[in-house]
Amino acid sequence: QMRLDARRKKLDTAQEKLRRFQMDEQNLGARIKMLSEMEKVYEGYSKAVKVLMTEAVRGGLSGIRGPVAGLIQVPDQYAVAIEIALGGAMQHIVVERDQDGKQAIGWLKRRDAGRATFLPMNTVRPGEFREKGVERAAGFVGMANQLISFAQEYRDIFSSLLGRIVIAQDLDSAMAMARAYGHRFRIVTLDGQVLNAGGSMTGGSVSRSAGILSRANELERLGRQREGVQLQRKEAEGAVETVRRELTAAQYELDAASAQLRTAEDAVLSFSGRAEGAQSLLDEALARCTQIRREREQAAARSEENTRAIAQAKQRIAQLEGAAAALRAESEAKAEGHSTLQGQLEALNRQSAQYSAQLAGLDGERAASAQNLAELEQLRQDLSGDARQRAEMIARFEAQNQSLSAQVGQSEEQLRQLKEQSQQLTRRIQQLNEEKLELEGKRNQADRMAREKNTELLSMEREVSVLEQKASSARWEEEQILDKMWETYQLSHEAARSQRVELESVPKAQRRIGELKKSISALGSINPDAVEEFERINQRYTYLVDQRDDVTKAKGELEGIIAQIIGEMTRIFREQFDRINQTFQGTFQELFRGGKATLELEDPEDILNCGIEIRVQPPGKALKIISLLSGGEKAFVAIALYFAILKVRPTPFCVMDEIEAALDDANVVRFAQYMRRMSEKTQFIVITHRRGTMEESDVLYGVTMQEQGVSRMLTINLNDVERELNMEL
């Protein structure tokens, strides 16, 4: 049982570890799913990039390789710097040929889907970095295009975008480097600060997890973590399965041992039954012997009495022979009266025989009547069954008749409705014919009017053609203006209209334009879908808050239930503890022949977690705690406490394994006698080597091995032995 409990505890630990890995895997999977969905819908990209890539995936556009951010792999330590270095270029779309870019631009124009920048692989040329010795400067990390990974076919693209950008360790080293080279190239630090060519600076705080590249890196990192967690989860599953098999094996061993124990118990019961049967036969034989002995003595006494009676009978015969002669004469006189009585007796016998014959005839008639009655009852049941069947058939026929009558009624009603509908349709046809004639007249009139309108339409079409030419020219001019506004200011028509202001002076407006250009450049990469992303995250946040509130509420309810359970446990423990303490005092005094003992809680305010102190005072000694007693006294106190628990909560049987081994002979006798008194409610099975315990037992069992590998059990019923000894005595 201890092995089984240990396996169960080990299984609980392994299952808890497995649940933890499963929860980690689920959390990582949810995060990966969310990021994958964001990648799938091109979250963070502009509207034009989204719709263009969606169309390319469907096969509507050819030659589209994808946005710049999706074609590179960036180590985590360089992600912020590369995002800042690329800026809006992360959303530029790489195409195979310039004709593919032209096709995509036309597609965006036709659908008014926005604007995008395209990088044709056949026309883009790499930028050449001409500065020498930069790599030896303090704080130099590398050229931006050399710190990323990409397919070799995109080398010119990324050399053009990042080939003239230097990545520096920090802002101080970047400033020193820029001064040394006269601010002739752009420098970006690892934390996202920028020194532009020409001397301007851009910097501040940068989110390390909000960018497109950071998302891709996080997705890759989470994928690696999930693989590790999956491996750990599989190992945990294997461990759980191993422990479960061990638990099953231990359970099997326990079941096998229990089966063996039950078999042994059955054998013991069988032997006990056989012994009781043999004892019963022996008792009967002894009783029979005693009875025969008494009968023999009685027969001897009767023999002596018979001898005396024979002598007396001989004397009596002699006396009777004398009287016989006198009686013989008297008997002859009475013989005639006896003959008369004999005739009357024979007449009565004949009358009795006649009555017996009549009685036998009546019994036969009664049996025949009973048989006839049974046949009539069977006939009545058969007739009753036929009547029920006929009644059921009549009921079914009546139900079918009613159903058919209802169907006939429904059919007649449907026929009547169809006739009415036919009459209505006839009237409707006549009405439609009249309307048809009227409409034909109107159509002829409309044809004449249509010919007149066609003449007017031709005139209007010529005017529309002239207006369309003017509108086309206006649209072309508008597109030119919109293209310039987008390329220069990254501003759509609607956004420009909303920001339109009346000009006070052209020079002032030009200065304002210059300031706005610098502000736009300082903004770096912008997420145009931040509002939608915020709404989605806000919904997720609201959902998680609701989940947290539910968990908090459930926690409060569980804490309340736990408090109730703890209160009930405390009450029950206090009641049982007081009962055991009171009973323990009695068992201690009975076993020790006096003294006193008590159980005390170390912390009455926390009775479920505190320890229990045993204080005892054996007869003639001072009050002590149990740890100060001798080994035998400790064992005897423990036995007294165990007997007290058995008195409070008796069990059907109890197994003790050398519980009295540490006791002296006198205390062994007390222990055995007390156990004998308690055996009225509990059966004790004791493994012992002490003589005093064996003397108080009812049955002794011993195992010997006379032959190697063959065990033999011996059983002695001491009560039987005692009875046999008493008989012999």
Contacts in CASP RR format, 6 or more apart in sequence:
PFRMAT RR
TARGET T0000
AUTHOR 0000-0000-0000
METHOD contacts of the structure
MODEL  1
QMRLDARRKKLDTAQEKLRRFQMDEQNLGARIKMLSEMEKVYEGYSKAVK
VLMTEAVRGGLSGIRGPVAGLIQVPDQYAVAIEIALGGAMQHIVVERDQD
GKQAIGWLKRRDAGRATFLPMNTVRPGEFREKGVERAAGFVGMANQLISF
AQEYRDIFSSLLGRIVIAQDLDSAMAMARAYGHRFRIVTLDGQVLNAGGS
MTGGSVSRSAGILSRANELERLGRQREGVQLQRKEAEGAVETVRRELTAA
QYELDAASAQLRTAEDAVLSFSGRAEGAQSLLDEALARCTQIRREREQAA
ARSEENTRAIAQAKQRIAQLEGAAAALRAESEAKAEGHSTLQGQLEALNR
QSAQYSAQLAGLDGERAASAQNLAELEQLRQDLSGDARQRAEMIARFEAQ
NQSLSAQVGQSEEQLRQLKEQSQQLTRRIQQLNEEKLELEGKRNQADRMA
REKNTELLSMEREVSVLEQKASSARWEEEQILDKMWETYQLSHEAARSQR
VELESVPKAQRRIGELKKSISALGSINPDAVEEFERINQRYTYLVDQRDD
VTKAKGELEGIIAQIIGEMTRIFREQFDRINQTFQGTFQELFRGGKATLE
LEDPEDILNCGIEIRVQPPGKALKIISLLSGGEKAFVAIALYFAILKVRP
TPFCVMDEIEAALDDANVVRFAQYMRRMSEKTQFIVITHRRGTMEESDVL
YGVTMQEQGVSRMLTINLNDVERELNMEL
1 254 0 8 1.000
3 250 0 8 1.000
3 253 0 8 1.000
4 247 0 8 1.000
4 250 0 8 1.000
4 251 0 8 1.000
4 254 0 8 1.000
7 243 0 8 1.000
7 246 0 8 1.000
7 247 0 8 1.000
7 250 0 8 1.000
8 247 0 8 1.000
10 243 0 8 1.000
10 246 0 8 1.000
11 240 0 8 1.000
11 243 0 8 1.000
11 244 0 8 1.000
11 247 0 8 1.000
14 236 0 8 1.000
14 239 0 8 1.000
14 240 0 8 1.000
14 243 0 8 1.000
15 240 0 8 1.000
17 236 0 8 1.000
17 239 0 8 1.000
18 233 0 8 1.000
18 236 0 8 1.000
18 237 0 8 1.000
18 239 0 8 1.000
18 240 0 8 1.000
21 229 0 8 1.000
21 232 0 8 1.000
21 233 0 8 1.000
21 236 0 8 1.000
22 233 0 8 1.000
24 229 0 8 1.000
25 226 0 8 1.000
25 229 0 8 1.000
25 230 0 8 1.000
25 233 0 8 1.000
28 222 0 8 1.000
28 223 0 8 1.000
28 225 0 8 1.000
28 226 0 8 1.000
28 229 0 8 1.000
29 222 0 8 1.000
29 226 0 8 1.000
31 222 0 8 1.000
32 219 0 8 1.000
32 222 0 8 1.000
32 223 0 8 1.000
32 226 0 8 1.000
35 215 0 8 1.000
35 218 0 8 1.000
35 219 0 8 1.000
35 222 0 8 1.000
36 219 0 8 1.000
37 43 0 8 1.000
38 44 0 8 1.000
38 215 0 8 1.000
39 215 0 8 1.000
39 216 0 8 1.000
39 219 0 8 1.000
41 50 0 8 1.000
42 49 0 8 1.000
42 50 0 8 1.000
42 53 0 8 1.000
42 54 0 8 1.000
42 67 0 8 1.000
43 529 0 8 1.000
43 533 0 8 1.000
44 211 0 8 1.000
44 212 0 8 1.000
44 527 0 8 1.000
44 528 0 8 1.000
44 529 0 8 1.000
44 533 0 8 1.000
45 53 0 8 1.000
45 67 0 8 1.000
45 91 0 8 1.000
45 212 0 8 1.000
45 529 0 8 1.000
46 91 0 8 1.000
46 114 0 8 1.000
46 116 0 8 1.000
46 528 0 8 1.000
47 113 0 8 1.000
47 114 0 8 1.000
47 528 0 8 1.000
48 108 0 8 1.000
48 113 0 8 1.000
48 114 0 8 1.000
48 115 0 8 1.000
48 116 0 8 1.000
49 67 0 8 1.000
49 91 0 8 1.000
49 93 0 8 1.000
49 116 0 8 1.000
51 108 0 8 1.000
51 111 0 8 1.000
51 113 0 8 1.000
52 61 0 8 1.000
52 64 0 8 1.000
52 93 0 8 1.000
52 104 0 8 1.000
52 107 0 8 1.000
52 108 0 8 1.000
52 113 0 8 1.000
52 116 0 8 1.000
53 64 0 8 1.000
53 66 0 8 1.000
53 67 0 8 1.000
53 93 0 8 1.000
55 61 0 8 1.000
55 107 0 8 1.000
56 63 0 8 1.000
56 64 0 8 1.000
56 66 0 8 1.000
61 100 0 8 1.000
61 103 0 8 1.000
61 104 0 8 1.000
61 107 0 8 1.000
62 100 0 8 1.000
62 103 0 8 1.000
63 95 0 8 1.000
63 96 0 8 1.000
63 97 0 8 1.000
63 100 0 8 1.000
64 93 0 8 1.000
64 95 0 8 1.000
64 100 0 8 1.000
64 104 0 8 1.000
65 71 0 8 1.000
65 93 0 8 1.000
65 94 0 8 1.000
65 95 0 8 1.000
65 96 0 8 1.000
65 121 0 8 1.000
65 154 0 8 1.000
66 93 0 8 1.000
66 94 0 8 1.000
67 90 0 8 1.000
67 91 0 8 1.000
67 92 0 8 1.000
67 93 0 8 1.000
67 94 0 8 1.000
68 86 0 8 1.000
68 89 0 8 1.000
68 90 0 8 1.000
68 91 0 8 1.000
68 92 0 8 1.000
68 93 0 8 1.000
68 94 0 8 1.000
68 119 0 8 1.000
68 157 0 8 1.000
68 158 0 8 1.000
68 161 0 8 1.000
69 86 0 8 1.000
69 90 0 8 1.000
69 91 0 8 1.000
69 212 0 8 1.000
69 213 0 8 1.000
69 216 0 8 1.000
70 212 0 8 1.000
70 216 0 8 1.000
71 94 0 8 1.000
71 150 0 8 1.000
71 151 0 8 1.000
71 154 0 8 1.000
71 157 0 8 1.000
72 82 0 8 1.000
72 148 0 8 1.000
72 149 0 8 1.000
72 150 0 8 1.000
72 158 0 8 1.000
72 213 0 8 1.000
73 148 0 8 1.000
73 149 0 8 1.000
73 150 0 8 1.000
73 216 0 8 1.000
73 220 0 8 1.000
74 82 0 8 1.000
74 147 0 8 1.000
74 148 0 8 1.000
74 149 0 8 1.000
74 213 0 8 1.000
74 216 0 8 1.000
74 217 0 8 1.000
75 147 0 8 1.000
75 217 0 8 1.000
76 217 0 8 1.000
76 221 0 8 1.000
77 190 0 8 1.000
78 141 0 8 1.000
78 147 0 8 1.000
78 148 0 8 1.000
78 167 0 8 1.000
78 190 0 8 1.000
79 208 0 8 1.000
79 213 0 8 1.000
79 214 0 8 1.000
79 217 0 8 1.000
80 190 0 8 1.000
80 191 0 8 1.000
80 192 0 8 1.000
80 206 0 8 1.000
80 208 0 8 1.000
80 214 0 8 1.000
81 141 0 8 1.000
81 144 0 8 1.000
81 147 0 8 1.000
81 167 0 8 1.000
81 188 0 8 1.000
81 189 0 8 1.000
81 190 0 8 1.000
81 191 0 8 1.000
81 192 0 8 1.000
82 144 0 8 1.000
82 147 0 8 1.000
82 148 0 8 1.000
82 162 0 8 1.000
82 167 0 8 1.000
82 213 0 8 1.000
83 90 0 8 1.000
83 211 0 8 1.000
83 212 0 8 1.000
83 213 0 8 1.000
83 214 0 8 1.000
83 525 0 8 1.000
84 188 0 8 1.000
84 192 0 8 1.000
84 194 0 8 1.000
84 206 0 8 1.000
84 524 0 8 1.000
84 525 0 8 1.000
85 144 0 8 1.000
85 162 0 8 1.000
85 165 0 8 1.000
85 167 0 8 1.000
85 186 0 8 1.000
85 188 0 8 1.000
86 161 0 8 1.000
86 162 0 8 1.000
86 525 0 8 1.000
87 524 0 8 1.000
87 525 0 8 1.000
88 524 0 8 1.000
88 525 0 8 1.000
88 526 0 8 1.000
89 117 0 8 1.000
89 161 0 8 1.000
90 212 0 8 1.000
90 213 0 8 1.000
90 525 0 8 1.000
91 116 0 8 1.000
91 117 0 8 1.000
92 116 0 8 1.000
92 117 0 8 1.000
92 118 0 8 1.000
92 119 0 8 1.000
92 161 0 8 1.000
93 101 0 8 1.000
93 104 0 8 1.000
93 116 0 8 1.000
93 117 0 8 1.000
93 118 0 8 1.000
93 119 0 8 1.000
94 118 0 8 1.000
94 119 0 8 1.000
94 121 0 8 1.000
94 154 0 8 1.000
94 157 0 8 1.000
95 101 0 8 1.000
95 104 0 8 1.000
95 118 0 8 1.000
95 119 0 8 1.000
95 120 0 8 1.000
95 121 0 8 1.000
96 120 0 8 1.000
96 121 0 8 1.000
96 122 0 8 1.000
97 120 0 8 1.000
97 121 0 8 1.000
97 122 0 8 1.000
98 120 0 8 1.000
98 122 0 8 1.000
98 123 0 8 1.000
100 118 0 8 1.000
100 120 0 8 1.000
101 118 0 8 1.000
101 120 0 8 1.000
104 116 0 8 1.000
104 118 0 8 1.000
105 116 0 8 1.000
105 118 0 8 1.000
107 113 0 8 1.000
108 114 0 8 1.000
108 115 0 8 1.000
108 116 0 8 1.000
109 479 0 8 1.000
114 492 0 8 1.000
115 483 0 8 1.000
115 486 0 8 1.000
119 157 0 8 1.000
119 160 0 8 1.000
119 161 0 8 1.000
121 153 0 8 1.000
121 154 0 8 1.000
121 156 0 8 1.000
121 157 0 8 1.000
124 156 0 8 1.000
124 157 0 8 1.000
124 160 0 8 1.000
125 156 0 8 1.000
125 160 0 8 1.000
126 155 0 8 1.000
126 156 0 8 1.000
126 159 0 8 1.000
126 160 0 8 1.000
126 163 0 8 1.000
127 159 0 8 1.000
127 160 0 8 1.000
127 163 0 8 1.000
127 164 0 8 1.000
128 164 0 8 1.000
129 143 0 8 1.000
129 163 0 8 1.000
129 164 0 8 1.000
129 185 0 8 1.000
131 181 0 8 1.000
131 184 0 8 1.000
131 185 0 8 1.000
134 140 0 8 1.000
134 166 0 8 1.000
134 177 0 8 1.000
134 181 0 8 1.000
135 142 0 8 1.000
137 173 0 8 1.000
137 176 0 8 1.000
137 177 0 8 1.000
137 180 0 8 1.000
138 173 0 8 1.000
138 176 0 8 1.000
138 177 0 8 1.000
139 168 0 8 1.000
139 169 0 8 1.000
139 170 0 8 1.000
139 173 0 8 1.000
139 174 0 8 1.000
139 177 0 8 1.000
140 166 0 8 1.000
140 168 0 8 1.000
140 169 0 8 1.000
140 173 0 8 1.000
140 177 0 8 1.000
141 147 0 8 1.000
141 167 0 8 1.000
141 168 0 8 1.000
141 169 0 8 1.000
141 190 0 8 1.000
142 166 0 8 1.000
142 167 0 8 1.000
143 162 0 8 1.000
143 163 0 8 1.000
143 165 0 8 1.000
143 166 0 8 1.000
143 167 0 8 1.000
144 162 0 8 1.000
144 163 0 8 1.000
144 165 0 8 1.000
144 166 0 8 1.000
144 167 0 8 1.000
144 188 0 8 1.000
145 158 0 8 1.000
145 159 0 8 1.000
145 161 0 8 1.000
145 162 0 8 1.000
145 163 0 8 1.000
145 165 0 8 1.000
147 167 0 8 1.000
148 158 0 8 1.000
148 162 0 8 1.000
150 158 0 8 1.000
164 185 0 8 1.000
164 186 0 8 1.000
165 185 0 8 1.000
165 186 0 8 1.000
165 187 0 8 1.000
165 188 0 8 1.000
166 177 0 8 1.000
166 185 0 8 1.000
166 186 0 8 1.000
166 187 0 8 1.000
166 188 0 8 1.000
167 187 0 8 1.000
167 188 0 8 1.000
167 189 0 8 1.000
167 190 0 8 1.000
168 174 0 8 1.000
168 177 0 8 1.000
168 187 0 8 1.000
168 188 0 8 1.000
168 189 0 8 1.000
168 190 0 8 1.000
169 189 0 8 1.000
169 190 0 8 1.000
170 189 0 8 1.000
170 190 0 8 1.000
170 191 0 8 1.000
171 189 0 8 1.000
171 191 0 8 1.000
171 193 0 8 1.000
174 187 0 8 1.000
174 188 0 8 1.000
174 189 0 8 1.000
174 193 0 8 1.000
174 195 0 8 1.000
175 195 0 8 1.000
177 187 0 8 1.000
178 187 0 8 1.000
178 195 0 8 1.000
178 199 0 8 1.000
183 195 0 8 1.000
183 196 0 8 1.000
183 197 0 8 1.000
183 198 0 8 1.000
183 199 0 8 1.000
184 197 0 8 1.000
184 198 0 8 1.000
185 197 0 8 1.000
186 194 0 8 1.000
186 195 0 8 1.000
186 196 0 8 1.000
186 197 0 8 1.000
187 194 0 8 1.000
187 195 0 8 1.000
188 194 0 8 1.000
188 195 0 8 1.000
191 206 0 8 1.000
192 203 0 8 1.000
192 204 0 8 1.000
192 206 0 8 1.000
193 201 0 8 1.000
193 202 0 8 1.000
193 203 0 8 1.000
193 204 0 8 1.000
194 201 0 8 1.000
194 202 0 8 1.000
194 203 0 8 1.000
195 201 0 8 1.000
196 202 0 8 1.000
196 521 0 8 1.000
200 518 0 8 1.000
202 521 0 8 1.000
202 522 0 8 1.000
202 524 0 8 1.000
203 522 0 8 1.000
207 214 0 8 1.000
208 214 0 8 1.000
209 215 0 8 1.000
209 218 0 8 1.000
210 527 0 8 1.000
211 525 0 8 1.000
211 527 0 8 1.000
212 525 0 8 1.000
268 701 0 8 1.000
268 715 0 8 1.000
271 715 0 8 1.000
272 699 0 8 1.000
272 717 0 8 1.000
275 715 0 8 1.000
275 717 0 8 1.000
275 720 0 8 1.000
279 720 0 8 1.000
286 727 0 8 1.000
482 492 0 8 1.000
482 493 0 8 1.000
485 491 0 8 1.000
485 493 0 8 1.000
485 496 0 8 1.000
486 492 0 8 1.000
489 496 0 8 1.000
489 516 0 8 1.000
489 517 0 8 1.000
489 520 0 8 1.000
490 520 0 8 1.000
491 499 0 8 1.000
503 509 0 8 1.000
527 533 0 8 1.000
566 608 0 8 1.000
569 608 0 8 1.000
570 607 0 8 1.000
570 608 0 8 1.000
573 607 0 8 1.000
573 608 0 8 1.000
574 607 0 8 1.000
576 648 0 8 1.000
577 599 0 8 1.000
577 601 0 8 1.000
577 607 0 8 1.000
579 648 0 8 1.000
580 599 0 8 1.000
580 641 0 8 1.000
580 644 0 8 1.000
580 645 0 8 1.000
580 648 0 8 1.000
581 598 0 8 1.000
581 599 0 8 1.000
583 644 0 8 1.000
583 645 0 8 1.000
583 647 0 8 1.000
583 648 0 8 1.000
584 597 0 8 1.000
584 598 0 8 1.000
584 599 0 8 1.000
584 640 0 8 1.000
584 641 0 8 1.000
584 644 0 8 1.000
585 596 0 8 1.000
585 597 0 8 1.000
585 598 0 8 1.000
586 644 0 8 1.000
587 640 0 8 1.000
587 641 0 8 1.000
587 643 0 8 1.000
587 644 0 8 1.000
587 647 0 8 1.000
587 674 0 8 1.000
588 594 0 8 1.000
588 595 0 8 1.000
588 596 0 8 1.000
588 597 0 8 1.000
588 616 0 8 1.000
588 637 0 8 1.000
588 640 0 8 1.000
588 644 0 8 1.000
589 595 0 8 1.000
589 596 0 8 1.000
589 597 0 8 1.000
590 674 0 8 1.000
591 636 0 8 1.000
591 639 0 8 1.000
591 640 0 8 1.000
591 643 0 8 1.000
591 667 0 8 1.000
591 670 0 8 1.000
591 671 0 8 1.000
591 674 0 8 1.000
592 618 0 8 1.000
592 619 0 8 1.000
592 636 0 8 1.000
592 640 0 8 1.000
593 619 0 8 1.000
593 670 0 8 1.000
594 618 0 8 1.000
594 619 0 8 1.000
595 616 0 8 1.000
595 617 0 8 1.000
595 618 0 8 1.000
595 619 0 8 1.000
595 620 0 8 1.000
596 616 0 8 1.000
596 617 0 8 1.000
597 614 0 8 1.000
597 615 0 8 1.000
597 616 0 8 1.000
597 617 0 8 1.000
597 637 0 8 1.000
597 640 0 8 1.000
598 614 0 8 1.000
598 615 0 8 1.000
598 616 0 8 1.000
599 612 0 8 1.000
599 613 0 8 1.000
599 614 0 8 1.000
599 615 0 8 1.000
599 641 0 8 1.000
600 612 0 8 1.000
600 613 0 8 1.000
600 614 0 8 1.000
600 615 0 8 1.000
601 607 0 8 1.000
601 610 0 8 1.000
601 611 0 8 1.000
601 612 0 8 1.000
601 613 0 8 1.000
602 610 0 8 1.000
602 611 0 8 1.000
602 612 0 8 1.000
602 613 0 8 1.000
603 609 0 8 1.000
603 610 0 8 1.000
603 611 0 8 1.000
604 610 0 8 1.000
613 625 0 8 1.000
613 626 0 8 1.000
614 625 0 8 1.000
614 626 0 8 1.000
614 637 0 8 1.000
614 641 0 8 1.000
615 623 0 8 1.000
615 624 0 8 1.000
615 625 0 8 1.000
615 626 0 8 1.000
616 623 0 8 1.000
616 624 0 8 1.000
616 625 0 8 1.000
616 626 0 8 1.000
616 629 0 8 1.000
616 633 0 8 1.000
616 637 0 8 1.000
617 623 0 8 1.000
617 624 0 8 1.000
618 629 0 8 1.000
618 633 0 8 1.000
626 634 0 8 1.000
626 637 0 8 1.000
629 637 0 8 1.000
631 662 0 8 1.000
632 662 0 8 1.000
632 663 0 8 1.000
632 664 0 8 1.000
632 667 0 8 1.000
634 662 0 8 1.000
635 659 0 8 1.000
635 660 0 8 1.000
635 661 0 8 1.000
635 662 0 8 1.000
635 663 0 8 1.000
636 663 0 8 1.000
636 667 0 8 1.000
636 671 0 8 1.000
639 659 0 8 1.000
639 660 0 8 1.000
639 671 0 8 1.000
642 659 0 8 1.000
643 674 0 8 1.000
643 675 0 8 1.000
643 678 0 8 1.000
646 654 0 8 1.000
646 678 0 8 1.000
646 682 0 8 1.000
647 678 0 8 1.000
650 681 0 8 1.000
650 682 0 8 1.000
651 682 0 8 1.000
652 682 0 8 1.000
652 683 0 8 1.000
653 682 0 8 1.000
653 683 0 8 1.000
653 684 0 8 1.000
653 685 0 8 1.000
654 682 0 8 1.000
654 683 0 8 1.000
654 684 0 8 1.000
654 685 0 8 1.000
655 685 0 8 1.000
655 686 0 8 1.000
655 687 0 8 1.000
656 684 0 8 1.000
656 685 0 8 1.000
656 686 0 8 1.000
656 687 0 8 1.000
656 688 0 8 1.000
657 687 0 8 1.000
658 687 0 8 1.000
658 688 0 8 1.000
658 689 0 8 1.000
659 686 0 8 1.000
660 667 0 8 1.000
660 668 0 8 1.000
660 671 0 8 1.000
660 672 0 8 1.000
660 688 0 8 1.000
660 690 0 8 1.000
660 693 0 8 1.000
661 688 0 8 1.000
661 689 0 8 1.000
661 690 0 8 1.000
663 671 0 8 1.000
663 690 0 8 1.000
665 690 0 8 1.000
665 691 0 8 1.000
665 692 0 8 1.000
668 690 0 8 1.000
668 691 0 8 1.000
668 692 0 8 1.000
668 693 0 8 1.000
669 692 0 8 1.000
669 696 0 8 1.000
671 693 0 8 1.000
672 692 0 8 1.000
672 693 0 8 1.000
672 695 0 8 1.000
672 696 0 8 1.000
672 697 0 8 1.000
673 696 0 8 1.000
675 684 0 8 1.000
675 686 0 8 1.000
675 693 0 8 1.000
675 696 0 8 1.000
676 696 0 8 1.000
678 684 0 8 1.000
686 693 0 8 1.000
686 697 0 8 1.000
688 694 0 8 1.000
694 700 0 8 1.000
697 718 0 8 1.000
698 717 0 8 1.000
698 718 0 8 1.000
698 719 0 8 1.000
699 715 0 8 1.000
699 716 0 8 1.000
699 717 0 8 1.000
699 718 0 8 1.000
700 715 0 8 1.000
700 716 0 8 1.000
700 718 0 8 1.000
701 713 0 8 1.000
701 714 0 8 1.000
701 715 0 8 1.000
702 713 0 8 1.000
702 714 0 8 1.000
702 715 0 8 1.000
703 711 0 8 1.000
703 712 0 8 1.000
703 713 0 8 1.000
703 714 0 8 1.000
704 711 0 8 1.000
704 712 0 8 1.000
704 714 0 8 1.000
705 711 0 8 1.000
705 712 0 8 1.000
706 712 0 8 1.000
END
